[in-house]
Amino acid sequence: RLIVSFGLSLHQLVESINEDRPDIAHISAFSNLEGIFFHDKQDKPLQVPNETFVEHLELIRHLPDCMFFNTFIAEEMARSISLKKIYVIGANDLISSEAAIEFATGFYSAIGFGKGYGAAFSIGKKSVVTSAHADEMDKLFAYYEGEKIV
């Protein structure tokens, strides 16, 4: 089952995860080293600091097993989230849409065939390596329980 929501505030994201209880929360957003941009009440971009985002995870009753950030995120934030026993995937630099699609296709195909998050991450990266965007593979990372997955 796939649930899609656009233009969410941080509060709406928390509500959506609480309501739908996904195994994977796939988040596409703009971000920088300081935080992630969500929408405010007037539907304008609002930067939420990394620490605030991590603190808001405490409001989620059933945390997802995996948070897939289809965006640049600070590795320190990914490490902090992963300490909550969440597998975190992100990128430490901008990557092309084509590379992101290739990675996501490989990752979700592997999940669909019953692979775990670590194996799916590896397969997703290999999907990028075998394409014209192989130079972008090193920008992708994953963390689990505070450790970077290689």
Secondary structure as the mmCIF struct_conf table of DSSP 4:
data_model
#
loop_
_struct_conf.conf_type_id
_struct_conf.id
_struct_conf.beg_label_comp_id
_struct_conf.beg_label_asym_id
_struct_conf.beg_label_seq_id
_struct_conf.end_label_comp_id
_struct_conf.end_label_asym_id
_struct_conf.end_label_seq_id
BEND BEND1 GLY A 7 GLY A 7
HELX_RH_AL_P HELX_RH_AL_P1 LEU A 10 ASP A 20
BEND BEND2 ASP A 23 ASP A 23
STRN STRN1 ILE A 24 ILE A 27
STRN STRN2 SER A 31 ASN A 32
TURN_TY1_P TURN_TY1_P1 LEU A 33 GLU A 34
STRN STRN3 GLY A 35 HIS A 39
TURN_TY1_P TURN_TY1_P2 LYS A 41 GLN A 42
BEND BEND3 ASP A 43 ASP A 43
STRN STRN4 PRO A 45 PRO A 49
HELX_RH_AL_P HELX_RH_AL_P2 ASN A 50 HIS A 56
HELX_RH_3T_P HELX_RH_3T_P1 LEU A 57 LEU A 59
BEND BEND4 ARG A 61 HIS A 62
BEND BEND5 ASP A 65 ASP A 65
STRN STRN5 CYS A 66 PHE A 72
HELX_RH_AL_P HELX_RH_AL_P3 GLU A 75 SER A 82
TURN_TY1_P TURN_TY1_P3 LEU A 83 LYS A 84
BEND BEND6 LYS A 85 LYS A 85
STRN STRN6 TYR A 87 ALA A 91
BEND BEND7 ASN A 92 ASP A 93
HELX_RH_AL_P HELX_RH_AL_P4 SER A 97 GLY A 112
TURN_TY1_P TURN_TY1_P4 PHE A 113 GLY A 114
HELX_RH_AL_P HELX_RH_AL_P5 TYR A 117 VAL A 129
TURN_TY1_P TURN_TY1_P5 THR A 130 THR A 130
BEND BEND8 SER A 131 SER A 131
TURN_TY1_P TURN_TY1_P6 ALA A 132 HIS A 133
HELX_RH_3T_P HELX_RH_3T_P2 ALA A 134 LYS A 139
STRN STRN7 LEU A 140 TYR A 144
TURN_TY1_P TURN_TY1_P7 GLU A 145 GLY A 146
STRN STRN8 GLU A 147 ILE A 149
#
